[in-house]
Amino acid sequence: MVINKHVLLTGAGFTSNIGTPLASEMWSYIFNDKSASKHKEIVEALFYAQLCKPHGDGTFVYSKEYDYEAAYQRILSGKYDAGKYTPYEGNIRTAMKDVIRSAYNWIDEIVKGYPLYQKINNTIYTPGHTKWNRLINNFINKETENYIFTLNQDLFMERHIKAGFYIPGFPEEVKATNICGIEPKEPLSEKYYYAVPVNEDMVVKIENRPNIDSKLFYIKLHGSCNWYNKDKESAMIIGYNKKEQSKSEPLLNYYHEVFENILMKGDVDLLVIGYSFRDDNINDIILRAIKEKNSRLRLHIVNPIPVEDFLAFKHLRILGEGMNMEEQIREGLKGYYPYKLTDIFKNDMLLKKLEENYFN
């Protein structure tokens, strides 16, 4: 099967357009939660994350940003001192896990609350859903396999996008109609929680998928808030060892293989919406696809800051192995749109220009 050259990658900034929190707001949610903040170790970890964050090669980098993922990593890994990690007590680890779960429940309430329509002067408008679905439908070609990748773990797509997408990898007994679709206002009940495959043999690969009509594959690279692993723990990747975490979960490891294979196959235009380029593993795949002469990935970015500020962003300057991330992104960059997605949706001329430039 031929693969559509137009591929979408979304990050937290994608659904922040409907009010879901970015990383800084997640930090505040955890800090303000009384069940978490009563533990001085969690508070210390939240502020410690301001000083240094573990880098992919095991070194530490200076950061002036408060970072909930670094705090989460510290609590679960243990306190680092004198070259070793000392585990925190179980109740502290449980409190951190509980507040993360609570945060994602809050996020789902925001997603559920996204209006299906607005009534203004007795006239019903659908300003959001029409444009969101229009954007996603642009990635569907009936003659090709079509891919949307996300780093998000919320259920916005499952609740609000009616493009008939398919989430691969789960055994046949997991009904595709359930895992790929939840009614917009329906509570997240037990029937919408899914166990991820516990070993590689249980992962149903795309080429071996059931006979389904959908050719749009929605791949959640960091897991989902309604997935759990063999230990009945959340199957979400959070923290700064994302590559190692994904390898430990057969489904997520397979997802990263698919992402890399698609980007490296050549003649791909990757549209990136709402991704901050903070994930070393994802960055490495993107950069290699830009650099590899047989791939030559073409990068298109929607980001509500001027391009000069984006390219000067310090995270683009932090990369091991002597690679200059800023230069490589600039080499692969073929389109840049300094707008919020909702601003593009409100201005039909902007949306048409994005569609013309990217899809044509």
KOLPA-974320 format. One record per residue (C-alpha): residue number from 0; residue in one letter; x negated, z, y negated. Coordinates in nm, 2 decimals, m for minus. Example, Ala and Ser with C-alpha at 12.3 -4.5 7.8 and 13.67 -1.06 7.14 Angstrom:
<site 0; "a"; <m1.23; 0.78; 0.45>>,
<site 1; "s"; <m1.37; 0.71; 0.11>>,
***
This chain:
<site 0; "m"; <0.00; 0.00; 0.00>>,
<site 1; "v"; <m0.13; m0.09; m0.35>>,
<site 2; "i"; <m0.17; 0.21; m0.58>>,
<site 3; "n"; <m0.04; 0.20; m0.94>>,
<site 4; "k"; <m0.33; 0.19; m1.18>>,
<site 5; "h"; <m0.13; 0.41; m1.42>>,
<site 6; "v"; <m0.18; 0.77; m1.33>>,
<site 7; "l"; <m0.06; 1.09; m1.51>>,
<site 8; "l"; <m0.24; 1.43; m1.53>>,
<site 9; "t"; <m0.06; 1.71; m1.70>>,
<site 10; "g"; <m0.18; 2.06; m1.81>>,
<site 11; "a"; <m0.02; 2.36; m1.98>>,
<site 12; "g"; <0.02; 2.17; m2.31>>,
<site 13; "f"; <0.26; 1.94; m2.13>>,
<site 14; "t"; <0.54; 2.20; m2.09>>,
<site 15; "s"; <0.44; 2.41; m2.39>>,
<site 16; "n"; <0.64; 2.15; m2.57>>,
<site 17; "i"; <0.95; 2.33; m2.43>>,
<site 18; "g"; <0.82; 2.68; m2.51>>,
<site 19; "t"; <0.62; 2.78; m2.20>>,
<site 20; "p"; <0.31; 2.98; m2.29>>,
<site 21; "l"; <m0.05; 2.86; m2.32>>,
<site 22; "a"; <m0.34; 3.07; m2.19>>,
<site 23; "s"; <m0.36; 3.29; m2.51>>,
<site 24; "e"; <0.01; 3.37; m2.48>>,
<site 25; "m"; <m0.03; 3.46; m2.12>>,
<site 26; "w"; <m0.31; 3.70; m2.22>>,
<site 27; "s"; <m0.07; 3.87; m2.46>>,
<site 28; "y"; <0.21; 3.89; m2.20>>,
<site 29; "i"; <m0.03; 4.08; m1.96>>,
<site 30; "f"; <m0.17; 4.30; m2.24>>,
<site 31; "n"; <0.18; 4.39; m2.36>>,
<site 32; "d"; <0.31; 4.47; m2.01>>,
<site 33; "k"; <0.33; 4.85; m1.97>>,
<site 34; "s"; <0.30; 4.84; m1.59>>,
<site 35; "a"; <m0.04; 4.66; m1.63>>,
<site 36; "s"; <m0.17; 4.81; m1.95>>,
<site 37; "k"; <m0.14; 5.17; m1.82>>,
<site 38; "h"; <m0.44; 5.08; m1.60>>,
<site 39; "k"; <m0.75; 5.11; m1.83>>,
<site 40; "e"; <m0.94; 4.88; m1.58>>,
<site 41; "i"; <m0.70; 4.59; m1.65>>,
<site 42; "v"; <m0.72; 4.65; m2.03>>,
<site 43; "e"; <m1.10; 4.65; m2.00>>,
<site 44; "a"; <m1.09; 4.33; m1.80>>,
<site 45; "l"; <m0.88; 4.16; m2.06>>,
<site 46; "f"; <m1.12; 4.25; m2.34>>,
<site 47; "y"; <m1.43; 4.19; m2.12>>,
<site 48; "a"; <m1.31; 3.83; m2.07>>,
<site 49; "q"; <m1.38; 3.78; m2.44>>,
<site 50; "l"; <m1.75; 3.83; m2.39>>,
<site 51; "c"; <m1.83; 3.62; m2.10>>,
<site 52; "k"; <m1.67; 3.39; m1.84>>,
<site 53; "p"; <m1.83; 3.29; m1.51>>,
<site 54; "h"; <m1.94; 2.93; m1.51>>,
<site 55; "g"; <m1.92; 2.69; m1.21>>,
<site 56; "d"; <m2.29; 2.74; m1.13>>,
<site 57; "g"; <m2.26; 3.12; m1.12>>,
<site 58; "t"; <m2.40; 3.17; m1.47>>,
<site 59; "f"; <m2.20; 3.31; m1.76>>,
<site 60; "v"; <m2.11; 3.15; m2.09>>,
<site 61; "y"; <m2.02; 3.32; m2.42>>,
<site 62; "s"; <m1.66; 3.30; m2.53>>,
<site 63; "k"; <m1.47; 3.43; m2.83>>,
<site 64; "e"; <m1.14; 3.37; m2.67>>,
<site 65; "y"; <m0.94; 3.62; m2.47>>,
<site 66; "d"; <m0.87; 3.48; m2.13>>,
<site 67; "y"; <m0.62; 3.61; m1.88>>,
<site 68; "e"; <m0.77; 3.40; m1.59>>,
<site 69; "a"; <m1.11; 3.57; m1.64>>,
<site 70; "a"; <m0.95; 3.91; m1.64>>,
<site 71; "y"; <m0.75; 3.82; m1.33>>,
<site 72; "q"; <m1.07; 3.71; m1.16>>,
<site 73; "r"; <m1.25; 4.03; m1.26>>,
<site 74; "i"; <m0.98; 4.25; m1.12>>,
<site 75; "l"; <m0.95; 4.07; m0.79>>,
<site 76; "s"; <m1.33; 4.02; m0.74>>,
<site 77; "g"; <m1.43; 4.36; m0.85>>,
<site 78; "k"; <m1.65; 4.50; m1.13>>,
<site 79; "y"; <m1.98; 4.33; m1.15>>,
<site 80; "d"; <m2.28; 4.56; m1.21>>,
<site 81; "a"; <m2.64; 4.56; m1.11>>,
<site 82; "g"; <m2.61; 4.24; m0.91>>,
<site 83; "k"; <m2.31; 4.34; m0.70>>,
<site 84; "y"; <m1.93; 4.36; m0.71>>,
<site 85; "t"; <m1.75; 4.70; m0.67>>,
<site 86; "p"; <m1.39; 4.65; m0.57>>,
<site 87; "y"; <m1.11; 4.80; m0.78>>,
<site 88; "e"; <m0.86; 5.03; m0.61>>,
<site 89; "g"; <m0.56; 4.86; m0.44>>,
<site 90; "n"; <m0.30; 4.98; m0.69>>,
<site 91; "i"; <m0.49; 4.81; m0.97>>,
<site 92; "r"; <m0.52; 4.48; m0.79>>,
<site 93; "t"; <m0.15; 4.51; m0.71>>,
<site 94; "a"; <m0.06; 4.57; m1.07>>,
<site 95; "m"; <m0.25; 4.27; m1.18>>,
<site 96; "k"; <m0.08; 4.05; m0.92>>,
<site 97; "d"; <0.26; 4.19; m1.01>>,
<site 98; "v"; <0.22; 4.12; m1.38>>,
<site 99; "i"; <0.12; 3.76; m1.30>>,
<site 100; "r"; <0.43; 3.72; m1.09>>,
<site 101; "s"; <0.64; 3.87; m1.37>>,
<site 102; "a"; <0.48; 3.62; m1.61>>,
<site 103; "y"; <0.58; 3.32; m1.40>>,
<site 104; "n"; <0.93; 3.46; m1.37>>,
<site 105; "w"; <0.94; 3.47; m1.75>>,
<site 106; "i"; <0.81; 3.11; m1.76>>,
<site 107; "d"; <1.08; 3.00; m1.52>>,
<site 108; "e"; <1.34; 3.16; m1.74>>,
<site 109; "i"; <1.21; 2.95; m2.03>>,
<site 110; "v"; <1.22; 2.64; m1.81>>,
<site 111; "k"; <1.58; 2.72; m1.70>>,
<site 112; "g"; <1.67; 2.77; m2.07>>,
<site 113; "y"; <1.56; 2.43; m2.18>>,
<site 114; "p"; <1.89; 2.27; m2.31>>,
<site 115; "l"; <2.04; 1.99; m2.12>>,
<site 116; "y"; <2.21; 1.88; m2.44>>,
<site 117; "q"; <2.27; 1.98; m2.80>>,
<site 118; "k"; <2.60; 1.98; m2.98>>,
<site 119; "i"; <2.57; 1.90; m3.35>>,
<site 120; "n"; <2.88; 1.84; m3.56>>,
<site 121; "n"; <3.09; 1.79; m3.24>>,
<site 122; "t"; <2.85; 1.52; m3.13>>,
<site 123; "i"; <2.65; 1.57; m2.81>>,
<site 124; "y"; <2.29; 1.47; m2.81>>,
<site 125; "t"; <2.03; 1.47; m2.53>>,
<site 126; "p"; <1.71; 1.46; m2.73>>,
<site 127; "g"; <1.48; 1.60; m2.46>>,
<site 128; "h"; <1.59; 1.50; m2.12>>,
<site 129; "t"; <1.63; 1.13; m2.20>>,
<site 130; "k"; <1.27; 1.10; m2.33>>,
<site 131; "w"; <1.11; 1.32; m2.06>>,
<site 132; "n"; <1.27; 1.11; m1.79>>,
<site 133; "r"; <1.19; 0.79; m1.97>>,
<site 134; "l"; <0.82; 0.89; m1.98>>,
<site 135; "i"; <0.81; 0.98; m1.61>>,
<site 136; "n"; <1.00; 0.67; m1.50>>,
<site 137; "n"; <0.74; 0.45; m1.67>>,
<site 138; "f"; <0.50; 0.56; m1.39>>,
<site 139; "i"; <0.73; 0.42; m1.12>>,
<site 140; "n"; <0.66; 0.08; m0.98>>,
<site 141; "k"; <0.86; m0.01; m0.67>>,
<site 142; "e"; <0.58; m0.23; m0.54>>,
<site 143; "t"; <0.31; 0.05; m0.55>>,
<site 144; "e"; <0.24; 0.41; m0.46>>,
<site 145; "n"; <0.26; 0.61; m0.79>>,
<site 146; "y"; <0.09; 0.94; m0.87>>,
<site 147; "i"; <0.15; 1.22; m1.11>>,
<site 148; "f"; <m0.10; 1.51; m1.09>>,
<site 149; "t"; <m0.05; 1.85; m1.26>>,
<site 150; "l"; <m0.24; 2.17; m1.31>>,
<site 151; "n"; <0.08; 2.34; m1.40>>,
<site 152; "q"; <0.25; 2.59; m1.16>>,
<site 153; "d"; <0.59; 2.60; m1.32>>,
<site 154; "l"; <0.91; 2.42; m1.20>>,
<site 155; "f"; <0.99; 2.20; m1.50>>,
<site 156; "m"; <0.96; 1.88; m1.31>>,
<site 157; "e"; <1.16; 2.02; m1.02>>,
<site 158; "r"; <1.44; 2.14; m1.25>>,
<site 159; "h"; <1.47; 1.87; m1.51>>,
<site 160; "i"; <1.31; 1.54; m1.40>>,
<site 161; "k"; <1.54; 1.32; m1.20>>,
<site 162; "a"; <1.29; 1.05; m1.11>>,
<site 163; "g"; <1.32; 1.10; m0.73>>,
<site 164; "f"; <0.96; 1.22; m0.68>>,
<site 165; "y"; <0.81; 1.35; m0.36>>,
<site 166; "i"; <0.58; 1.65; m0.32>>,
<site 167; "p"; <0.35; 1.56; m0.02>>,
<site 168; "g"; <0.18; 1.77; 0.24>>,
<site 169; "f"; <0.46; 2.00; 0.37>>,
<site 170; "p"; <0.60; 1.97; 0.73>>,
<site 171; "e"; <0.91; 1.77; 0.78>>,
<site 172; "e"; <1.13; 2.08; 0.83>>,
<site 173; "v"; <1.07; 2.16; 0.46>>,
<site 174; "k"; <1.35; 1.96; 0.31>>,
<site 175; "a"; <1.22; 1.72; 0.04>>,
<site 176; "t"; <1.55; 1.75; m0.15>>,
<site 177; "n"; <1.49; 2.12; m0.19>>,
<site 178; "i"; <1.12; 2.13; m0.27>>,
<site 179; "c"; <1.14; 1.85; m0.52>>,
<site 180; "g"; <1.47; 1.94; m0.69>>,
<site 181; "i"; <1.63; 2.26; m0.82>>,
<site 182; "e"; <1.94; 2.26; m1.03>>,
<site 183; "p"; <1.83; 2.32; m1.40>>,
<site 184; "k"; <2.01; 2.65; m1.43>>,
<site 185; "e"; <2.00; 2.78; m1.07>>,
<site 186; "p"; <1.82; 3.11; m1.01>>,
<site 187; "l"; <1.50; 3.08; m0.81>>,
<site 188; "s"; <1.64; 3.22; m0.49>>,
<site 189; "e"; <1.46; 3.27; m0.16>>,
<site 190; "k"; <1.55; 2.93; m0.03>>,
<site 191; "y"; <1.32; 2.78; m0.29>>,
<site 192; "y"; <1.01; 2.96; m0.18>>,
<site 193; "y"; <0.79; 2.77; 0.06>>,
<site 194; "a"; <0.49; 2.86; 0.29>>,
<site 195; "v"; <0.20; 2.62; 0.25>>,
<site 196; "p"; <0.05; 2.47; 0.57>>,
<site 197; "v"; <m0.19; 2.73; 0.72>>,
<site 198; "n"; <m0.44; 2.48; 0.85>>,
<site 199; "e"; <m0.56; 2.12; 0.80>>,
<site 200; "d"; <m0.37; 1.98; 1.10>>,
<site 201; "m"; <m0.04; 2.10; 0.95>>,
<site 202; "v"; <m0.08; 1.91; 0.62>>,
<site 203; "v"; <0.13; 1.60; 0.64>>,
<site 204; "k"; <m0.08; 1.34; 0.46>>,
<site 205; "i"; <0.07; 1.08; 0.25>>,
<site 206; "e"; <0.00; 0.80; 0.49>>,
<site 207; "n"; <0.18; 1.00; 0.76>>,
<site 208; "r"; <0.48; 1.11; 0.55>>,
<site 209; "p"; <0.84; 1.10; 0.67>>,
<site 210; "n"; <1.03; 0.78; 0.61>>,
<site 211; "i"; <1.15; 0.84; 0.25>>,
<site 212; "d"; <1.25; 0.62; m0.03>>,
<site 213; "s"; <1.04; 0.78; m0.30>>,
<site 214; "k"; <0.71; 0.62; m0.39>>,
<site 215; "l"; <0.63; 0.87; m0.67>>,
<site 216; "f"; <0.41; 1.15; m0.55>>,
<site 217; "y"; <0.40; 1.47; m0.76>>,
<site 218; "i"; <0.08; 1.66; m0.67>>,
<site 219; "k"; <0.04; 2.02; m0.79>>,
<site 220; "l"; <m0.34; 2.07; m0.78>>,
<site 221; "h"; <m0.33; 2.44; m0.86>>,
<site 222; "g"; <m0.03; 2.52; m0.64>>,
<site 223; "s"; <0.31; 2.64; m0.75>>,
<site 224; "c"; <0.48; 2.96; m0.85>>,
<site 225; "n"; <0.72; 2.93; m0.56>>,
<site 226; "w"; <0.46; 2.87; m0.28>>,
<site 227; "y"; <0.30; 3.14; m0.07>>,
<site 228; "n"; <0.01; 3.14; 0.18>>,
<site 229; "k"; <m0.03; 3.28; 0.53>>,
<site 230; "d"; <m0.10; 3.62; 0.39>>,
<site 231; "k"; <0.24; 3.61; 0.20>>,
<site 232; "e"; <0.04; 3.60; m0.12>>,
<site 233; "s"; <0.10; 3.35; m0.40>>,
<site 234; "a"; <m0.05; 3.01; m0.33>>,
<site 235; "m"; <m0.16; 2.95; m0.69>>,
<site 236; "i"; <m0.51; 2.89; m0.81>>,
<site 237; "i"; <m0.60; 3.13; m1.10>>,
<site 238; "g"; <m0.94; 3.23; m1.21>>,
<site 239; "y"; <m1.29; 3.07; m1.24>>,
<site 240; "n"; <m1.37; 2.98; m0.88>>,
<site 241; "k"; <m1.10; 2.71; m0.86>>,
<site 242; "k"; <m1.30; 2.48; m0.64>>,
<site 243; "e"; <m1.36; 2.75; m0.38>>,
<site 244; "q"; <m1.00; 2.87; m0.40>>,
<site 245; "s"; <m0.87; 2.51; m0.34>>,
<site 246; "k"; <m1.10; 2.47; m0.04>>,
<site 247; "s"; <m0.96; 2.79; 0.11>>,
<site 248; "e"; <m0.60; 2.64; 0.11>>,
<site 249; "p"; <m0.58; 2.33; 0.33>>,
<site 250; "l"; <m0.29; 2.18; 0.12>>,
<site 251; "l"; <m0.47; 2.23; m0.21>>,
<site 252; "n"; <m0.79; 2.10; m0.07>>,
<site 253; "y"; <m0.61; 1.79; 0.04>>,
<site 254; "y"; <m0.46; 1.75; m0.30>>,
<site 255; "h"; <m0.80; 1.75; m0.46>>,
<site 256; "e"; <m0.92; 1.49; m0.22>>,
<site 257; "v"; <m0.63; 1.27; m0.31>>,
<site 258; "f"; <m0.70; 1.32; m0.68>>,
<site 259; "e"; <m1.06; 1.22; m0.64>>,
<site 260; "n"; <m0.99; 0.92; m0.42>>,
<site 261; "i"; <m0.73; 0.79; m0.66>>,
<site 262; "l"; <m0.95; 0.82; m0.96>>,
<site 263; "m"; <m1.26; 0.68; m0.78>>,
<site 264; "k"; <m1.08; 0.37; m0.64>>,
<site 265; "g"; <m1.14; 0.17; m0.96>>,
<site 266; "d"; <m0.91; 0.01; m1.22>>,
<site 267; "v"; <m0.73; 0.33; m1.31>>,
<site 268; "d"; <m0.59; 0.43; m1.64>>,
<site 269; "l"; <m0.55; 0.81; m1.65>>,
<site 270; "l"; <m0.31; 0.94; m1.91>>,
<site 271; "v"; <m0.39; 1.31; m1.98>>,
<site 272; "i"; <m0.12; 1.52; m2.15>>,
<site 273; "g"; <m0.18; 1.89; m2.23>>,
<site 274; "y"; <m0.50; 1.95; m2.04>>,
<site 275; "s"; <m0.77; 2.14; m2.22>>,
<site 276; "f"; <m1.06; 2.03; m2.01>>,
<site 277; "r"; <m1.16; 2.38; m1.90>>,
<site 278; "d"; <m1.16; 2.33; m1.53>>,
<site 279; "d"; <m1.51; 2.24; m1.41>>,
<site 280; "n"; <m1.39; 2.09; m1.08>>,
<site 281; "i"; <m1.13; 1.86; m1.24>>,
<site 282; "n"; <m1.38; 1.77; m1.52>>,
<site 283; "d"; <m1.64; 1.68; m1.26>>,
<site 284; "i"; <m1.40; 1.44; m1.08>>,
<site 285; "i"; <m1.30; 1.27; m1.41>>,
<site 286; "l"; <m1.65; 1.24; m1.53>>,
<site 287; "r"; <m1.78; 1.09; m1.21>>,
<site 288; "a"; <m1.49; 0.84; m1.21>>,
<site 289; "i"; <m1.59; 0.74; m1.57>>,
<site 290; "k"; <m1.96; 0.71; m1.48>>,
<site 291; "e"; <m1.94; 0.54; m1.14>>,
<site 292; "k"; <m1.98; 0.17; m1.20>>,
<site 293; "n"; <m1.73; 0.09; m0.92>>,
<site 294; "s"; <m1.47; 0.31; m1.08>>,
<site 295; "r"; <m1.50; 0.30; m1.46>>,
<site 296; "l"; <m1.20; 0.52; m1.51>>,
<site 297; "r"; <m1.02; 0.45; m1.84>>,
<site 298; "l"; <m0.91; 0.77; m2.02>>,
<site 299; "h"; <m0.61; 0.81; m2.25>>,
<site 300; "i"; <m0.54; 1.15; m2.40>>,
<site 301; "v"; <m0.23; 1.30; m2.58>>,
<site 302; "n"; <m0.36; 1.61; m2.76>>,
<site 303; "p"; <m0.23; 1.75; m3.09>>,
<site 304; "i"; <m0.57; 1.79; m3.26>>,
<site 305; "p"; <m0.78; 1.52; m3.44>>,
<site 306; "v"; <m1.02; 1.34; m3.20>>,
<site 307; "e"; <m1.33; 1.47; m3.38>>,
<site 308; "d"; <m1.21; 1.83; m3.32>>,
<site 309; "f"; <m1.14; 1.76; m2.96>>,
<site 310; "l"; <m1.48; 1.60; m2.90>>,
<site 311; "a"; <m1.65; 1.89; m3.07>>,
<site 312; "f"; <m1.46; 2.15; m2.86>>,
<site 313; "k"; <m1.72; 2.38; m2.71>>,
<site 314; "h"; <m1.59; 2.34; m2.35>>,
<site 315; "l"; <m1.69; 1.98; m2.37>>,
<site 316; "r"; <m2.05; 2.09; m2.43>>,
<site 317; "i"; <m2.07; 2.33; m2.13>>,
<site 318; "l"; <m2.16; 2.14; m1.82>>,
<site 319; "g"; <m2.43; 2.18; m1.56>>,
<site 320; "e"; <m2.67; 1.93; m1.41>>,
<site 321; "g"; <m2.78; 1.79; m1.75>>,
<site 322; "m"; <m2.45; 1.60; m1.80>>,
<site 323; "n"; <m2.32; 1.56; m2.16>>,
<site 324; "m"; <m1.95; 1.58; m2.12>>,
<site 325; "e"; <m1.87; 1.49; m2.47>>,
<site 326; "e"; <m2.06; 1.16; m2.44>>,
<site 327; "q"; <m1.91; 1.07; m2.11>>,
<site 328; "i"; <m1.55; 1.13; m2.22>>,
<site 329; "r"; <m1.62; 0.92; m2.53>>,
<site 330; "e"; <m1.75; 0.65; m2.30>>,
<site 331; "g"; <m1.43; 0.65; m2.10>>,
<site 332; "l"; <m1.19; 0.71; m2.38>>,
<site 333; "k"; <m0.96; 0.41; m2.44>>,
<site 334; "g"; <m0.67; 0.58; m2.61>>,
<site 335; "y"; <m0.62; 0.90; m2.81>>,
<site 336; "y"; <m0.29; 1.02; m2.96>>,
<site 337; "p"; <m0.32; 1.33; m3.19>>,
<site 338; "y"; <0.04; 1.44; m3.15>>,
<site 339; "k"; <0.25; 1.69; m2.97>>,
<site 340; "l"; <0.46; 1.53; m2.70>>,
<site 341; "t"; <0.78; 1.64; m2.86>>,
<site 342; "d"; <0.67; 1.48; m3.19>>,
<site 343; "i"; <0.62; 1.15; m3.00>>,
<site 344; "f"; <0.97; 1.19; m2.85>>,
<site 345; "k"; <1.12; 1.25; m3.19>>,
<site 346; "n"; <0.96; 0.93; m3.33>>,
<site 347; "d"; <1.07; 0.63; m3.13>>,
<site 348; "m"; <0.80; 0.41; m3.29>>,
<site 349; "l"; <0.53; 0.65; m3.17>>,
<site 350; "l"; <0.68; 0.65; m2.82>>,
<site 351; "k"; <0.70; 0.27; m2.81>>,
<site 352; "k"; <0.34; 0.24; m2.94>>,
<site 353; "l"; <0.22; 0.48; m2.66>>,
<site 354; "e"; <0.41; 0.28; m2.40>>,
<site 355; "e"; <0.28; m0.06; m2.54>>,
<site 356; "n"; <m0.08; 0.06; m2.56>>,
<site 357; "y"; <m0.10; 0.24; m2.23>>,
<site 358; "f"; <0.14; 0.06; m1.99>>,
<site 359; "n"; <0.07; m0.29; m2.12>>,
***
